[in-house]
Amino acid sequence: MDLLTNPENLTALVTLTALEIVLGVDNVVFISVLTQKLPRGQQDRARTVGLGLAMGTRILLLLTLAAIAALTAPLVTLLGQEFSGRDLVLIAGGLFLLGKSTVEIHESLEGGTEAGGETSRRVASFASVIVQILLLDIVFSLDSVITAVGMAREIPVMVAAIVIAVLVMLVASGPIATFVGRHPTVKMLALSFLLLIGMSLVADGFGLHIPKEYLYFAMGFSVFVEVLNLRIRGRPGEPVHLRPTPESEPEP
């Protein structure tokens, strides 16, 4: 009960919850893109399982603080630069994200075209999607947990912040996935964001930290411009009617 009445703990809970939500945006985008390849009846379940795995991964890492401390210690030295376990995980995760995003962009634009000219949607298996979500959950959880450990002292406060943040993301994931699925241009933007995040993970692994504020500003500005485009052009699938000029009007 003291944890709930202590102003310091309450401040840490609110701050950590907001931070977990912000840091979880890239995770929600990745899950939304991946679940689009599943049959419609499995997409909601995959998002729920994926975010549940994200919550479980973060809590498990919190309960193994000794392992987290070991991950930040130098592990190997290559070409005169030291790499910790965290660095290697971030590099591997960033490369995976770069590769996965590139493949998804290719399949969306070129890879799904049949001989007849029609596009075919490749359906993924539920298990493969969950495995990919789990792999990226581990990468996305590292920075989140390390930041939480640095901001709060009480593990119950950190666990509560993670649970609340995941519940908020779970509510928001459905509308986000629906929006991404309805608008192909938004899906391309989402995949471009994942490329950007993958690049930042690799750079962070090599000791070149890119502030997340720059990334989120670029993402937010791109989304703002795309929303304006969608408002101007109307609903997707509706033709844009252009008023003919006097020169183009047919003669009677």
Backbone as CSV, one residue per row, in Angstrom:
resi,resn,N_x,N_y,N_z,CA_x,CA_y,CA_z,C_x,C_y,C_z
1,MET,0.831,-1.215,0.000,0.000,0.000,0.000,0.856,1.252,0.000
2,ASP,2.053,1.168,0.640,2.950,2.312,0.682,3.420,2.682,-0.723
3,LEU,3.486,1.703,-1.588,3.920,1.971,-2.958,2.937,2.885,-3.677
4,LEU,1.647,2.772,-3.343,0.634,3.564,-4.018,0.477,4.954,-3.418
5,THR,0.838,5.121,-2.159,0.668,6.410,-1.492,1.939,7.250,-1.520
6,ASN,3.048,6.657,-1.876,4.310,7.397,-1.930,4.331,8.279,-3.173
7,PRO,4.429,9.623,-3.015,4.423,10.514,-4.193,5.554,10.203,-5.168
8,GLU,6.708,9.812,-4.658,7.825,9.495,-5.542,7.505,8.288,-6.427
9,ASN,6.878,7.289,-5.836,6.526,6.098,-6.610,5.425,6.401,-7.630
10,LEU,4.459,7.239,-7.232,3.389,7.598,-8.167,3.942,8.374,-9.357
11,THR,4.865,9.291,-9.079,5.490,10.054,-10.162,6.259,9.129,-11.095
12,ALA,7.002,8.183,-10.501,7.752,7.232,-11.309,6.816,6.350,-12.135
13,LEU,5.664,5.966,-11.549,4.710,5.127,-12.263,4.145,5.848,-13.490
14,VAL,3.727,7.105,-13.302,3.174,7.871,-14.420,4.227,8.094,-15.504
15,THR,5.435,8.468,-15.078,6.502,8.743,-16.035,6.882,7.486,-16.813
16,LEU,7.040,6.382,-16.099,7.426,5.125,-16.749,6.332,4.612,-17.679
17,THR,5.075,4.767,-17.272,3.973,4.324,-18.125,3.977,5.089,-19.446
18,ALA,4.127,6.417,-19.361,4.177,7.230,-20.581,5.380,6.842,-21.434
19,LEU,6.512,6.595,-20.778,7.721,6.217,-21.510,7.555,4.861,-22.188
20,GLU,6.949,3.910,-21.490,6.737,2.578,-22.066,5.806,2.649,-23.281
21,ILE,4.804,3.517,-23.206,3.886,3.660,-24.341,4.620,4.235,-25.555
22,VAL,5.435,5.268,-25.307,6.180,5.881,-26.411,7.170,4.889,-27.016
23,LEU,7.906,4.185,-26.152,8.877,3.214,-26.648,8.209,2.004,-27.288
24,GLY,6.930,1.795,-26.983,6.231,0.648,-27.552,5.565,0.920,-28.888
25,VAL,5.647,2.171,-29.373,5.018,2.503,-30.645,5.614,1.673,-31.774
26,ASP,6.956,1.568,-31.818,7.585,0.795,-32.887,7.186,-0.672,-32.815
27,ASN,7.001,-1.176,-31.601,6.567,-2.568,-31.438,5.162,-2.775,-31.997
28,VAL,4.265,-1.837,-31.712,2.889,-1.933,-32.205,2.861,-1.862,-33.725
29,VAL,3.670,-0.976,-34.314,3.732,-0.856,-35.772,4.214,-2.160,-36.389
30,PHE,5.267,-2.749,-35.796,5.808,-4.003,-36.325,4.766,-5.122,-36.244
31,ILE,4.091,-5.213,-35.118,3.063,-6.250,-34.953,1.916,-6.031,-35.938
32,SER,1.518,-4.772,-36.152,0.427,-4.475,-37.073,0.771,-4.887,-38.499
33,VAL,2.015,-4.648,-38.909,2.438,-5.019,-40.259,2.496,-6.531,-40.413
34,LEU,3.059,-7.212,-39.415,3.197,-8.665,-39.510,1.843,-9.373,-39.532
35,THR,0.918,-8.923,-38.696,-0.362,-9.619,-38.598,-1.235,-9.419,-39.835
36,GLN,-0.887,-8.444,-40.696,-1.649,-8.251,-41.921,-1.531,-9.451,-42.851
37,LYS,-0.482,-10.266,-42.684,-0.273,-11.418,-43.558,-1.018,-12.654,-43.081
38,LEU,-1.666,-12.546,-41.928,-2.434,-13.670,-41.405,-3.874,-13.608,-41.915
39,PRO,-4.581,-14.740,-41.905,-6.021,-14.701,-42.195,-6.720,-13.755,-41.223
40,ARG,-7.779,-13.114,-41.696,-8.446,-12.077,-40.897,-8.896,-12.590,-39.530
41,GLY,-9.299,-13.847,-39.455,-9.776,-14.385,-38.192,-8.694,-14.578,-37.149
42,GLN,-7.412,-14.567,-37.556,-6.313,-14.789,-36.627,-5.584,-13.499,-36.249
43,GLN,-5.906,-12.394,-36.895,-5.130,-11.176,-36.689,-5.283,-10.615,-35.275
44,ASP,-6.513,-10.568,-34.758,-6.722,-10.037,-33.407,-6.002,-10.900,-32.372
45,ARG,-6.100,-12.226,-32.542,-5.440,-13.128,-31.592,-3.920,-12.969,-31.654
46,ALA,-3.376,-12.778,-32.855,-1.929,-12.614,-32.995,-1.458,-11.324,-32.328
47,ARG,-2.232,-10.244,-32.468,-1.846,-8.986,-31.814,-1.890,-9.130,-30.296
48,THR,-2.919,-9.824,-29.800,-3.018,-10.030,-28.355,-1.860,-10.873,-27.836
49,VAL,-1.562,-11.969,-28.535,-0.448,-12.830,-28.121,0.872,-12.072,-28.227
50,GLY,1.053,-11.304,-29.310,2.292,-10.561,-29.484,2.540,-9.549,-28.388
51,LEU,1.514,-8.769,-28.039,1.678,-7.792,-26.963,1.794,-8.472,-25.609
52,GLY,1.126,-9.624,-25.445,1.297,-10.392,-24.210,2.727,-10.881,-24.056
53,LEU,3.340,-11.316,-25.163,4.743,-11.720,-25.126,5.653,-10.536,-24.809
54,ALA,5.307,-9.370,-25.365,6.102,-8.169,-25.065,6.055,-7.846,-23.575
55,MET,4.870,-7.946,-22.975,4.747,-7.692,-21.541,5.517,-8.737,-20.738
56,GLY,5.374,-10.014,-21.120,6.085,-11.067,-20.402,7.591,-10.926,-20.508
57,THR,8.085,-10.548,-21.688,9.528,-10.371,-21.875,10.058,-9.256,-20.999
58,ARG,9.351,-8.139,-20.944,9.805,-7.008,-20.126,9.806,-7.364,-18.639
59,ILE,8.758,-8.019,-18.182,8.689,-8.384,-16.763,9.765,-9.399,-16.425
60,LEU,10.002,-10.359,-17.304,11.047,-11.358,-17.059,12.419,-10.704,-16.976
61,LEU,12.674,-9.743,-17.851,13.956,-9.039,-17.797,14.081,-8.223,-16.511
62,LEU,12.975,-7.632,-16.068,13.021,-6.879,-14.815,13.365,-7.769,-13.629
63,LEU,12.841,-8.996,-13.645,13.084,-9.908,-12.526,14.470,-10.517,-12.568
64,THR,15.216,-10.260,-13.624,16.600,-10.765,-13.725,17.543,-9.581,-13.892
65,LEU,17.523,-8.702,-12.905,18.331,-7.485,-12.989,19.821,-7.789,-13.094
66,ALA,20.248,-8.880,-12.496,21.662,-9.254,-12.581,22.046,-9.535,-14.037
67,ALA,21.156,-10.205,-14.749,21.425,-10.489,-16.163,21.458,-9.201,-16.978
68,ILE,20.579,-8.255,-16.628,20.569,-6.969,-17.330,21.892,-6.245,-17.112
69,ALA,22.390,-6.274,-15.863,23.669,-5.629,-15.567,24.799,-6.288,-16.347
70,ALA,24.745,-7.598,-16.489,25.783,-8.315,-17.230,25.741,-7.969,-18.713
71,LEU,24.541,-7.701,-19.245,24.412,-7.388,-20.662,25.069,-6.066,-21.029
72,THR,25.176,-5.149,-20.067,25.778,-3.848,-20.349,27.288,-3.841,-20.159
73,ALA,27.869,-4.931,-19.666,29.313,-5.022,-19.479,29.975,-5.454,-20.790
74,PRO,31.212,-4.980,-21.077,31.900,-5.377,-22.312,32.035,-6.896,-22.410
75,LEU,31.732,-7.417,-23.583,31.764,-8.862,-23.797,32.859,-9.273,-24.756
76,VAL,32.936,-8.597,-25.894,33.974,-8.895,-26.887,34.546,-7.580,-27.403
77,THR,35.736,-7.672,-27.998,36.387,-6.505,-28.602,36.718,-6.830,-30.052
78,LEU,36.179,-6.013,-30.960,36.423,-6.204,-32.390,36.927,-4.900,-32.983
79,LEU,38.090,-4.993,-33.655,38.690,-3.827,-34.305,38.851,-2.657,-33.340
80,GLY,39.242,-2.986,-32.112,39.492,-1.959,-31.117,38.259,-1.393,-30.447
81,GLN,37.063,-1.917,-30.760,35.833,-1.420,-30.139,35.202,-2.512,-29.300
82,GLU,34.808,-2.134,-28.080,34.183,-3.097,-27.179,32.684,-3.194,-27.443
83,PHE,32.173,-4.435,-27.391,30.752,-4.680,-27.582,30.226,-5.458,-26.389
84,SER,29.132,-4.979,-25.822,28.475,-5.699,-24.733,27.429,-6.648,-25.317
85,GLY,26.828,-7.454,-24.449,25.756,-8.327,-24.905,24.585,-7.534,-25.449
86,ARG,24.291,-6.410,-24.799,23.213,-5.541,-25.285,23.521,-5.029,-26.680
87,ASP,24.764,-4.614,-26.922,25.141,-4.112,-28.239,24.940,-5.170,-29.315
88,LEU,25.354,-6.400,-29.021,25.213,-7.477,-30.012,23.746,-7.786,-30.300
89,VAL,22.918,-7.748,-29.241,21.491,-7.995,-29.437,20.868,-6.887,-30.287
90,LEU,21.245,-5.631,-30.018,20.701,-4.517,-30.784,21.127,-4.586,-32.247
91,ILE,22.377,-4.937,-32.499,22.867,-5.047,-33.877,22.127,-6.161,-34.612
92,ALA,22.009,-7.322,-33.968,21.304,-8.445,-34.597,19.837,-8.093,-34.849
93,GLY,19.193,-7.461,-33.859,17.798,-7.075,-34.028,17.617,-6.018,-35.097
94,GLY,18.534,-5.056,-35.149,18.449,-4.023,-36.175,18.617,-4.587,-37.577
95,LEU,19.569,-5.504,-37.755,19.765,-6.134,-39.057,18.539,-6.957,-39.460
96,PHE,17.958,-7.671,-38.474,16.746,-8.436,-38.754,15.613,-7.512,-39.190
97,LEU,15.486,-6.376,-38.506,14.411,-5.430,-38.827,14.630,-4.815,-40.208
98,LEU,15.883,-4.489,-40.537,16.189,-3.955,-41.861,15.844,-4.969,-42.953
99,GLY,16.270,-6.212,-42.736,15.988,-7.244,-43.725,14.508,-7.532,-43.869
100,LYS,13.811,-7.645,-42.734,12.378,-7.953,-42.764,11.594,-6.837,-43.432
101,SER,11.911,-5.588,-43.133,11.198,-4.463,-43.725,11.427,-4.401,-45.232
102,THR,12.675,-4.662,-45.654,12.987,-4.648,-47.078,12.205,-5.726,-47.824
103,VAL,12.141,-6.926,-47.243,11.384,-8.014,-47.868,9.901,-7.667,-47.950
104,GLU,9.349,-7.079,-46.875,7.931,-6.720,-46.872,7.628,-5.650,-47.918
105,ILE,8.519,-4.668,-48.062,8.319,-3.629,-49.072,8.360,-4.241,-50.474
106,HIS,9.314,-5.149,-50.702,9.417,-5.796,-52.010,8.160,-6.605,-52.329
107,GLU,7.685,-7.375,-51.349,6.497,-8.195,-51.588,5.258,-7.333,-51.813
108,SER,5.191,-6.199,-51.124,4.024,-5.332,-51.278,3.995,-4.652,-52.640
109,LEU,5.163,-4.315,-53.171,5.213,-3.565,-54.424,5.445,-4.436,-55.652
110,GLU,6.260,-5.498,-55.513,6.618,-6.284,-56.682,6.471,-7.781,-56.489
111,GLY,6.801,-8.264,-55.319,6.938,-9.698,-55.125,5.656,-10.478,-55.200
112,GLY,4.480,-9.815,-55.063,3.228,-10.563,-55.056,2.492,-10.531,-56.370
113,THR,3.182,-10.265,-57.476,2.510,-10.168,-58.758,2.564,-11.484,-59.500
114,GLU,1.424,-11.956,-59.949,1.351,-13.206,-60.673,1.546,-12.950,-62.163
115,ALA,1.594,-14.049,-62.954,1.816,-13.926,-64.387,0.696,-13.156,-65.057
116,GLY,-0.502,-13.286,-64.570,-1.645,-12.603,-65.167,-1.732,-11.136,-64.844
117,GLY,-0.821,-10.652,-63.999,-0.820,-9.238,-63.654,-1.533,-8.930,-62.368
118,GLU,-2.192,-9.925,-61.755,-2.904,-9.690,-60.510,-1.965,-9.927,-59.344
119,THR,-2.218,-9.224,-58.265,-1.378,-9.382,-57.083,-1.961,-10.447,-56.182
120,SER,-1.093,-11.301,-55.669,-1.511,-12.364,-54.765,-0.956,-12.090,-53.387
121,ARG,-1.751,-12.280,-52.364,-1.354,-12.005,-50.980,-0.853,-13.283,-50.342
122,ARG,0.429,-13.284,-49.981,1.011,-14.461,-49.358,0.567,-14.526,-47.904
123,VAL,-0.003,-15.653,-47.514,-0.508,-15.821,-46.153,0.557,-16.508,-45.306
124,ALA,0.902,-15.907,-44.187,1.905,-16.473,-43.298,1.229,-17.382,-42.276
125,SER,2.026,-18.230,-41.655,1.489,-19.094,-40.614,1.478,-18.348,-39.282
126,PHE,0.551,-18.732,-38.423,0.416,-18.072,-37.118,1.695,-18.230,-36.304
127,ALA,2.272,-19.426,-36.331,3.479,-19.691,-35.533,4.661,-18.845,-36.002
128,SER,4.835,-18.702,-37.323,5.974,-17.923,-37.829,5.849,-16.454,-37.445
129,VAL,4.630,-15.925,-37.482,4.416,-14.529,-37.096,4.724,-14.334,-35.614
130,ILE,4.280,-15.257,-34.765,4.518,-15.135,-33.326,6.013,-15.229,-33.023
131,VAL,6.737,-16.115,-33.712,8.186,-16.244,-33.495,8.888,-14.940,-33.861
132,GLN,8.505,-14.333,-34.983,9.122,-13.067,-35.381,8.805,-11.962,-34.388
133,ILE,7.575,-11.926,-33.903,7.207,-10.927,-32.890,8.021,-11.129,-31.627
134,LEU,8.198,-12.380,-31.208,8.946,-12.676,-29.992,10.399,-12.219,-30.117
135,LEU,11.021,-12.476,-31.278,12.413,-12.073,-31.488,12.567,-10.561,-31.368
136,LEU,11.661,-9.821,-31.996,11.760,-8.363,-31.918,11.337,-7.830,-30.561
137,ASP,10.453,-8.549,-29.858,10.079,-8.134,-28.503,11.306,-8.086,-27.597
138,ILE,12.175,-9.069,-27.753,13.392,-9.107,-26.930,14.251,-7.882,-27.190
139,VAL,14.405,-7.519,-28.465,15.229,-6.358,-28.817,14.596,-5.076,-28.305
140,PHE,13.291,-4.909,-28.553,12.611,-3.686,-28.123,12.540,-3.581,-26.607
141,SER,12.559,-4.707,-25.914,12.420,-4.696,-24.456,13.697,-4.251,-23.751
142,LEU,14.856,-4.472,-24.385,16.121,-4.187,-23.707,16.227,-2.728,-23.284
143,ASP,16.108,-1.817,-24.249,16.222,-0.402,-23.923,15.130,0.043,-22.971
144,SER,13.933,-0.496,-23.157,12.814,-0.133,-22.299,13.090,-0.507,-20.850
145,VAL,13.572,-1.725,-20.640,13.822,-2.191,-19.273,15.014,-1.477,-18.652
146,ILE,16.083,-1.281,-19.430,17.259,-0.585,-18.901,16.898,0.837,-18.488
147,THR,16.054,1.500,-19.294,15.601,2.849,-18.941,14.752,2.825,-17.680
148,ALA,13.871,1.835,-17.568,13.009,1.738,-16.386,13.825,1.519,-15.123
149,VAL,14.851,0.670,-15.220,15.691,0.405,-14.048,16.402,1.675,-13.606
150,GLY,16.767,2.520,-14.566,17.453,3.757,-14.216,16.538,4.820,-13.648
151,MET,15.229,4.694,-13.859,14.306,5.736,-13.419,13.563,5.397,-12.136
152,ALA,13.411,4.126,-11.819,12.641,3.730,-10.633,13.453,2.755,-9.790
153,ARG,13.108,2.703,-8.515,13.816,1.820,-7.587,13.004,0.599,-7.212
154,GLU,11.697,0.715,-7.274,10.812,-0.371,-6.854,10.383,-1.206,-8.062
155,ILE,10.667,-2.499,-7.999,10.287,-3.395,-9.097,8.772,-3.433,-9.300
156,PRO,7.940,-3.473,-8.222,6.484,-3.445,-8.453,6.017,-2.229,-9.238
157,VAL,6.648,-1.082,-9.035,6.287,0.118,-9.793,6.608,-0.083,-11.269
158,MET,7.774,-0.660,-11.558,8.166,-0.891,-12.949,7.248,-1.907,-13.617
159,VAL,6.900,-2.962,-12.880,5.997,-3.982,-13.434,4.620,-3.379,-13.709
160,ALA,4.118,-2.557,-12.773,2.809,-1.930,-12.957,2.813,-1.010,-14.181
161,ALA,3.903,-0.267,-14.375,4.000,0.624,-15.533,3.974,-0.179,-16.831
162,ILE,4.660,-1.309,-16.854,4.683,-2.151,-18.055,3.299,-2.710,-18.353
163,VAL,2.618,-3.202,-17.322,1.287,-3.785,-17.517,0.306,-2.737,-18.038
164,ILE,0.304,-1.544,-17.433,-0.611,-0.483,-17.872,-0.313,-0.083,-19.311
165,ALA,0.981,0.078,-19.635,1.363,0.484,-20.989,0.937,-0.553,-22.022
166,VAL,1.120,-1.827,-21.714,0.738,-2.881,-22.661,-0.778,-2.918,-22.849
167,LEU,-1.533,-2.690,-21.778,-2.993,-2.647,-21.909,-3.434,-1.495,-22.814
168,VAL,-2.780,-0.346,-22.670,-3.097,0.796,-23.541,-2.750,0.452,-24.989
169,MET,-1.580,-0.166,-25.199,-1.175,-0.533,-26.558,-2.103,-1.594,-27.146
170,LEU,-2.605,-2.477,-26.285,-3.520,-3.521,-26.757,-4.818,-2.910,-27.281
171,VAL,-5.318,-1.881,-26.585,-6.530,-1.198,-27.032,-6.267,-0.443,-28.340
172,ALA,-5.078,0.165,-28.446,-4.774,0.976,-29.626,-4.337,0.145,-30.823
173,SER,-3.876,-1.087,-30.606,-3.305,-1.878,-31.699,-4.336,-2.223,-32.763
174,GLY,-5.594,-2.479,-32.352,-6.639,-2.816,-33.316,-6.896,-1.697,-34.306
175,PRO,-7.225,-0.477,-33.829,-7.429,0.630,-34.768,-6.196,0.942,-35.616
176,ILE,-4.999,0.827,-35.018,-3.782,1.085,-35.794,-3.630,0.066,-36.915
177,ALA,-3.841,-1.220,-36.598,-3.725,-2.267,-37.616,-4.768,-2.089,-38.712
178,THR,-6.001,-1.715,-38.336,-7.051,-1.488,-39.325,-6.702,-0.329,-40.245
179,PHE,-6.195,0.741,-39.661,-5.818,1.923,-40.445,-4.688,1.595,-41.411
180,VAL,-3.669,0.862,-40.912,-2.543,0.476,-41.770,-3.014,-0.432,-42.899
181,GLY,-3.934,-1.354,-42.588,-4.409,-2.287,-43.596,-5.257,-1.625,-44.680
182,ARG,-5.981,-0.573,-44.337,-6.859,0.087,-45.313,-6.104,0.998,-46.259
183,HIS,-4.967,1.500,-45.831,-4.242,2.493,-46.621,-2.866,1.958,-47.000
184,PRO,-2.665,1.537,-48.246,-1.360,1.000,-48.670,-0.212,1.986,-48.474
185,THR,-0.481,3.286,-48.668,0.592,4.258,-48.492,1.024,4.353,-47.028
186,VAL,0.064,4.191,-46.127,0.402,4.209,-44.697,1.236,2.976,-44.346
187,LYS,0.926,1.836,-44.979,1.734,0.642,-44.737,3.166,0.860,-45.197
188,MET,3.358,1.530,-46.344,4.708,1.834,-46.811,5.426,2.751,-45.828
189,LEU,4.691,3.721,-45.288,5.281,4.594,-44.274,5.695,3.791,-43.045
190,ALA,4.820,2.869,-42.608,5.124,2.050,-41.435,6.375,1.215,-41.671
191,LEU,6.500,0.630,-42.864,7.690,-0.162,-43.178,8.930,0.729,-43.251
192,SER,8.764,1.950,-43.745,9.888,2.889,-43.765,10.312,3.252,-42.348
193,PHE,9.334,3.396,-41.442,9.656,3.664,-40.044,10.469,2.513,-39.452
194,LEU,10.075,1.282,-39.799,10.802,0.123,-39.275,12.226,0.087,-39.814
195,LEU,12.424,0.500,-41.074,13.783,0.624,-41.598,14.578,1.642,-40.788
196,LEU,13.929,2.765,-40.486,14.590,3.813,-39.712,14.950,3.317,-38.316
197,ILE,14.030,2.598,-37.688,14.285,2.061,-36.350,15.385,1.010,-36.399
198,GLY,15.376,0.145,-37.434,16.435,-0.854,-37.574,17.795,-0.208,-37.717
199,MET,17.871,0.853,-38.507,19.136,1.574,-38.654,19.603,2.164,-37.335
200,SER,18.659,2.713,-36.557,19.031,3.309,-35.272,19.500,2.248,-34.277
201,LEU,18.910,1.041,-34.339,19.347,-0.044,-33.462,20.766,-0.476,-33.789
202,VAL,21.064,-0.607,-35.080,22.424,-0.983,-35.480,23.415,0.097,-35.059
203,ALA,23.065,1.357,-35.288,23.951,2.456,-34.899,24.165,2.466,-33.396
204,ASP,23.102,2.231,-32.618,23.215,2.198,-31.161,24.130,1.057,-30.721
205,GLY,24.028,-0.078,-31.415,24.893,-1.197,-31.084,26.363,-0.892,-31.307
206,PHE,26.662,-0.004,-32.257,28.042,0.404,-32.529,28.443,1.644,-31.732
207,GLY,27.609,2.033,-30.783,27.954,3.151,-29.918,27.559,4.511,-30.452
208,LEU,26.818,4.576,-31.546,26.366,5.845,-32.117,24.899,6.038,-31.760
209,HIS,24.648,6.705,-30.657,23.272,6.842,-30.170,22.548,7.948,-30.918
210,ILE,21.391,7.610,-31.478,20.524,8.589,-32.147,19.337,8.861,-31.229
211,PRO,19.161,10.092,-30.768,18.042,10.382,-29.863,16.712,9.972,-30.476
212,LYS,15.888,9.290,-29.685,14.593,8.833,-30.182,13.678,9.988,-30.564
213,GLU,13.911,11.165,-29.964,13.055,12.296,-30.288,13.143,12.650,-31.765
214,TYR,14.344,12.545,-32.355,14.504,12.841,-33.773,13.721,11.845,-34.627
215,LEU,13.800,10.576,-34.248,13.097,9.542,-35.006,11.588,9.743,-34.921
216,TYR,11.085,9.979,-33.710,9.645,10.125,-33.533,9.130,11.403,-34.194
217,PHE,9.955,12.450,-34.231,9.536,13.675,-34.916,9.391,13.402,-36.416
218,ALA,10.377,12.704,-36.999,10.301,12.376,-38.422,9.082,11.508,-38.714
219,MET,8.832,10.517,-37.865,7.678,9.644,-38.047,6.374,10.422,-37.912
220,GLY,6.288,11.255,-36.889,5.076,12.037,-36.660,4.798,13.012,-37.793
221,PHE,5.849,13.660,-38.302,5.668,14.612,-39.397,5.203,13.897,-40.663
222,SER,5.778,12.715,-40.939,5.378,11.941,-42.121,3.920,11.510,-42.021
223,VAL,3.516,11.064,-40.837,2.119,10.664,-40.641,1.192,11.865,-40.815
224,PHE,1.587,13.016,-40.305,0.779,14.232,-40.441,0.575,14.587,-41.911
225,VAL,1.665,14.523,-42.704,1.560,14.824,-44.133,0.669,13.809,-44.838
226,GLU,0.802,12.524,-44.473,-0.012,11.486,-45.116,-1.483,11.641,-44.748
227,VAL,-1.780,12.030,-43.521,-3.179,12.272,-43.137,-3.762,13.418,-43.964
228,LEU,-2.982,14.464,-44.201,-3.441,15.556,-45.055,-3.706,15.059,-46.475
229,ASN,-2.809,14.200,-46.977,-3.007,13.638,-48.322,-4.303,12.836,-48.396
230,LEU,-4.547,12.026,-47.367,-5.759,11.208,-47.353,-7.012,12.074,-47.273
231,ARG,-6.944,13.152,-46.512,-8.102,14.044,-46.404,-8.373,14.740,-47.733
232,ILE,-7.304,15.109,-48.443,-7.474,15.820,-49.708,-8.010,14.887,-50.791
233,ARG,-7.475,13.682,-50.845,-7.839,12.748,-51.906,-9.129,11.993,-51.621
234,GLY,-9.600,12.039,-50.400,-10.812,11.309,-50.058,-10.493,9.889,-49.677
235,ARG,-11.486,9.057,-49.627,-11.316,7.684,-49.185,-10.563,6.897,-50.236
236,PRO,-9.709,5.916,-49.796,-8.985,5.113,-50.759,-9.928,4.294,-51.623
237,GLY,-9.613,4.230,-52.905,-10.456,3.477,-53.810,-11.435,4.351,-54.572
238,GLU,-11.685,5.575,-54.098,-12.577,6.485,-54.802,-11.784,7.286,-55.820
239,PRO,-12.232,7.366,-57.063,-11.482,8.129,-58.067,-11.531,9.615,-57.763
240,VAL,-10.449,10.284,-58.110,-10.403,11.732,-57.947,-10.945,12.351,-59.223
241,HIS,-12.090,13.040,-59.139,-12.724,13.624,-60.317,-12.113,14.989,-60.594
242,LEU,-11.519,15.103,-61.764,-10.914,16.365,-62.168,-11.875,17.099,-63.096
243,ARG,-12.038,18.360,-62.841,-12.924,19.165,-63.674,-12.234,19.446,-64.998
244,PRO,-12.858,19.113,-66.143,-12.183,19.316,-67.429,-11.974,20.786,-67.729
245,THR,-10.847,21.064,-68.338,-10.564,22.429,-68.760,-11.291,22.704,-70.065
246,PRO,-11.449,23.974,-70.433,-12.164,24.281,-71.691,-11.521,23.620,-72.896
247,GLU,-10.156,23.476,-72.910,-9.489,22.864,-74.046,-9.795,21.387,-74.172
248,SER,-10.053,20.693,-72.993,-10.266,19.259,-73.004,-11.720,18.868,-73.153
249,GLU,-12.649,19.844,-73.152,-14.059,19.522,-73.268,-14.366,19.091,-74.697
250,PRO,-15.150,17.994,-74.858,-15.450,17.523,-76.215,-16.290,18.528,-76.985
251,GLU,-16.017,18.589,-78.237,-16.790,19.489,-79.081,-18.172,18.899,-79.344
252,PRO,-19.205,19.689,-79.432,-20.563,19.181,-79.693,-20.673,18.616,-81.108
